[in-house]
Amino acid sequence: MFAEPDSIPRAKYGNMMHSDPNLTSSTTANQTEEEYGVRNSSASAVGTGMYDRMSCEGSPMMMSPWNQANPFAQTQWSSVEENLPQNGLIGSLVREEGHIYSLAATKDLLYTGSDSKNIRVWKNLKEFSAFKCNSGLVKAIVISGEKIFTGHQDGKIRVWKVSPKNQSLHKRSGTLPTLKDIFKASLKPRNYVEVKKNRTALWIKHADAISCLSLNDEQGLLYSASWDRTIKVWRISDSKCLESIPAHDDAVNSVVSTTEAIVFSGSADGTVKAWKREQKGKYTKHTLMQTLTKQESAVTALAVSKNGAAVYFGSSDGLVNFWEREKQLNYGGVLKGHKLAVLCLEVAGSLVFSGSADKTICVWKRDANIHTCLSVLTGHTGPVKCLAVEADREVSEHKDKKWIVYSGSLDKSVKVWGVSESFIDMNQIGMMHQQQQQQVISHSEPFMSEGSVSSSTGGASSHRRH
C-alpha cells in the first residue's frame, strides 16, 4: 500500500525499520487455501480476482481510506507539531518453522501458534519457552488465568497449564471435549447430529477446523467457532460443552463474546449475526437477535470495542464495515484501506487495527463515528494473519496513550510495533491526498463520506474461510 520514507529516530526504540516502498501487495491467483488459512465457500463458485466490479470502486485508489470525508481537509500539513510521537517497528521475531496463524499476549509474554507442531512463548523479544502439540496447525490461542486454550485444524481444543514453580514450563491438562464426555455422549443416539451428507457426529465435537476462540471470563465461558458452521459454548470450570449453535450456512470465521450477554459471529456466508445469551439452569441458550449484514463477500474477521459501542467486521473484499450501538445496532460506515482481504481486526482504546492479505496493517483512530487512518504499518512480506494488542506499560503515566502491537504473518515472522494514539503520519496523508486527487481527476467519482452506507456489491474473494 503506502510505505513510510526513511526510518525516523525515536528516543525509546531507536531507528524504526520500514519496508521497501516498492513492495507490492498483489496476490497470485494460484495461492492455495492453506497459504491463507481461508477456504472457498461451498455455497457458490467465485472468481479468482479480488475485485470484479465494472466501476473503479475496487481499485487501490478508491479503496484508500482518504476516499472519505477527511477531518484534516482544512488543515495545513505544516501546522502539526513536529515533536509528536512516532509509530514504527520495534523488532521482529523470526523462527523459520511455519506460517504464523495465531497470537495471544498476556503481561510480558507472547504466545505464537503456527502450522508447525510448536507453540512458542516470547519474552522481551526473545524466545522464552515452547511446547509441542502433535496436531500441527494452531489456528487460535486465548488465555484465561493460568490456562491456555488452543484451537486446531483437527477440530479440537487443547488446554495447557503453566507450572506455578516455573513459568517456562507448560503442560497439557486436557482436551475439549474430554474423553469422558465423548464416551458418555456416544451411548445415546440422540447425541448424534448430521454434520455432512451421510455423515453424523456427536454434537459436542467440532466436525471441522476451529477458526476462532473467544473468552468470557466473567461468565467462565469459552466460545469456539468452526468451519463446520457451528459455534460451541464451553464451561471453563469443568470443560463441558453447554451448547452447540447452528449459527451459519457456511464456515464460521470469527466469534466475539461481549460482557453484555451478546455474542457476534461472522461467516463465509457473508453474514454477521448478533446472539443473545440466556442462562437456562446449568446450560446456556443463545437466540438470534439480529443479522447485521448479508453480503456477497465472506466475513473474515470481527472485533468489538471494549464498551461494546462499536462492532467492526472485515471482509474478503478488503473492506472494514462497522456498526454502532446505542439502544440498538445501526450501520455506521465503511473503512477503505486495503487492496486485498482483511484477515484480522483488533480494537484498543480509540484505535482500530486491520491486518490484510496485502501485507499491511492499517491503524485507524475513532472520533465519534469518524475514522481517520493514522498510519499504515509495512514490513511483512506475506499476508498479515493475526494481531494482538496490549498497552505500553512503560509510558502509561503519560498523557499520550501508546500500544504495543504484535502482528503474525504467513511470512513466518511476528513483528512488534509501537503505536501512539496521537501520532499522525503526515507523509502518508500527503501521499494519499495527492493520489486521491489524481483519482478524482481520472474517474470523477464521488467520495464516500465516513458514516455513509455503501450500496456497492463487491466482487467475491477467492478465499472465504479464515
Secondary structure as GFF3:
##gff-version 3
##sequence-region A 1 466
A	DSSP	beta_strand	9	10	.	.	.	ID=ss1
A	DSSP	beta_strand	14	15	.	.	.	ID=ss2
A	DSSP	alpha_helix	33	36	.	.	.	ID=ss3
A	DSSP	three_ten_helix	77	79	.	.	.	ID=ss4
A	DSSP	beta_strand	88	94	.	.	.	ID=ss5
A	DSSP	beta_strand	100	106	.	.	.	ID=ss6
A	DSSP	beta_strand	109	114	.	.	.	ID=ss7
A	DSSP	beta_strand	118	123	.	.	.	ID=ss8
A	DSSP	beta_strand	126	132	.	.	.	ID=ss9
A	DSSP	beta_strand	138	144	.	.	.	ID=ss10
A	DSSP	beta_strand	147	152	.	.	.	ID=ss11
A	DSSP	beta_strand	157	162	.	.	.	ID=ss12
A	DSSP	beta_strand	170	176	.	.	.	ID=ss13
A	DSSP	alpha_helix	179	186	.	.	.	ID=ss14
A	DSSP	three_ten_helix	189	191	.	.	.	ID=ss15
A	DSSP	beta_strand	192	196	.	.	.	ID=ss16
A	DSSP	beta_strand	199	202	.	.	.	ID=ss17
A	DSSP	beta_strand	210	216	.	.	.	ID=ss18
A	DSSP	beta_strand	221	226	.	.	.	ID=ss19
A	DSSP	beta_strand	230	235	.	.	.	ID=ss20
A	DSSP	beta_strand	240	246	.	.	.	ID=ss21
A	DSSP	beta_strand	252	257	.	.	.	ID=ss22
A	DSSP	beta_strand	262	267	.	.	.	ID=ss23
A	DSSP	beta_strand	271	280	.	.	.	ID=ss24
A	DSSP	beta_strand	283	294	.	.	.	ID=ss25
A	DSSP	beta_strand	299	304	.	.	.	ID=ss26
A	DSSP	beta_strand	310	315	.	.	.	ID=ss27
A	DSSP	beta_strand	319	325	.	.	.	ID=ss28
A	DSSP	beta_strand	329	336	.	.	.	ID=ss29
A	DSSP	beta_strand	342	348	.	.	.	ID=ss30
A	DSSP	beta_strand	351	356	.	.	.	ID=ss31
A	DSSP	beta_strand	361	367	.	.	.	ID=ss32
A	DSSP	beta_strand	370	377	.	.	.	ID=ss33
A	DSSP	beta_strand	384	391	.	.	.	ID=ss34
A	DSSP	three_ten_helix	393	395	.	.	.	ID=ss35
A	DSSP	beta_strand	402	409	.	.	.	ID=ss36
A	DSSP	beta_strand	413	420	.	.	.	ID=ss37
A	DSSP	alpha_helix	426	443	.	.	.	ID=ss38
###
